[in-house]
Every structure is written in C-alpha cells, then in structure tokens.
Amino acid sequence: MIGWILKYKLLVSILFYLLWGASFFATVLDLGENATEIFVWTCNIILFIFWLIILIDMIQVQIKNKIFWILSMFLLPFFAPVVYLFRRKNLIHLENNKFKS
C-alpha cells in the first residue's frame, strides 16, 4: 500500500487535503444533515487510515530523526504526512549514509 502511495504522492496529497476539508465541501454542496454527517465521517475514516499507514511506515523504516517525525504526526497531523511522503527517500538515504556522525 505504501508503494502505491509513494508512486502517486502528488495525487494522494491533493486528495488528503480535499478530504481534510470535507465539512467545508459538505456545506458548499448544501447536503442534508444526515448526508453531511455520513460524508464527513467517511472522509475522516479515510483520512485516519491514510494517517495510520504513514505512521506505521515511519515506525518500520529506518529514517533519520524518527522521533521528530513520529511526534510531528501527532502535533501536526494535517501537515506531517504529506511532507513525509515527499521527504521519505531522502530521510532513508540520510540514515543509511556511511559518513553519518
């Protein structure tokens, strides 16, 4: 699953932020009260699954500054997953660098 997310990281990032604004879209679309609740809950569940996949990947892969990235997932949940997707390859490279101090 993480391979697919990494392959389409730009598309996934855009979808992530569109889902993040689900309540705004529900208001703009003028959905009924029940439809709005279902729409927002569905978007929140999808966001949580995406967030959890990224968190599990952070824990499993050897990356530089792992504690910082895991803490940022909890402190900035709307920003950290997308930044991590774009920085992941570099973070793995930095951890495996033979010249690290």
C-alpha positions in Angstrom: 0.0 0.0 0.0 2.8 2.4 0.8 4.3 1.7 -2.6 1.2 2.9 -4.3 1.0 6.0 -2.1 4.6 6.8 -2.8 4.1 6.3 -6.6 1.2 8.7 -6.7 2.2 11.0 -3.8 1.1 14.3 -5.5 -2.3 12.9 -6.2 -2.6 11.4 -2.7 -1.5 14.7 -1.2 -4.2 16.6 -3.1 -6.8 14.0 -2.1 -5.6 14.2 1.5 -6.2 18.0 1.7 -9.6 17.7 -0.1 -10.7 15.1 2.4 -9.4 17.3 5.2 -11.9 20.0 4.1 -14.8 17.6 3.9 -17.1 19.7 6.2 -16.4 22.7 4.0 -17.4 20.8 0.9 -20.5 19.4 2.6 -21.5 23.0 3.5 -20.9 24.3 0.0 -22.7 21.4 -1.6 -25.7 22.1 0.7 -26.2 18.4 1.6 -28.8 17.4 4.1 -27.9 17.0 7.7 -27.7 13.2 7.5 -25.8 13.2 4.3 -23.4 15.7 5.7 -22.7 13.5 8.7 -22.2 10.4 6.6 -19.9 12.3 4.2 -17.8 13.8 7.0 -17.4 10.6 8.9 -16.5 8.7 5.7 -13.8 11.3 4.9 -12.5 11.2 8.5 -12.2 7.4 8.4 -10.3 7.5 5.0 -8.0 10.2 6.5 -7.3 8.2 9.6 -6.5 5.1 7.5 -4.1 7.1 5.4 -2.5 8.7 8.5 -2.1 5.3 10.1 -0.4 3.8 7.0 2.1 6.7 7.1 2.7 6.3 10.8 3.3 2.6 10.5 5.7 3.2 7.7 7.6 5.8 9.8 7.9 3.2 12.6 9.0 0.3 10.4 11.5 2.1 8.2 14.9 3.3 9.4 14.7 7.1 8.8 16.7 10.0 10.2 15.1 11.8 13.2 12.5 9.2 13.6 11.3 10.6 16.9 10.8 14.0 15.4 8.7 12.6 12.5 6.5 10.5 14.8 5.9 13.4 17.2 5.1 15.7 14.2 2.5 13.2 13.1 0.7 13.9 16.4 1.4 17.6 16.7 0.8 18.5 13.0 -1.5 15.7 11.6 -2.6 17.8 8.7 0.9 18.7 7.5 3.4 16.0 8.6 2.1 13.0 6.5 2.4 15.0 3.2 5.8 16.4 4.0 7.0 12.9 5.0 5.8 11.4 1.7 8.0 13.9 -0.3 11.0 13.6 2.1 10.9 9.8 2.7 13.5 8.8 0.1 16.0 11.5 1.4 15.4 10.5 5.1 16.2 6.9 4.4 19.3 7.9 2.4 20.5 10.1 5.3 20.0 7.3 7.8 22.0 4.8 5.7 24.8 7.3 4.9 28.2 5.8 6.0 29.5 9.3 6.9 26.9 10.0 9.5 28.2 11.3 12.8 
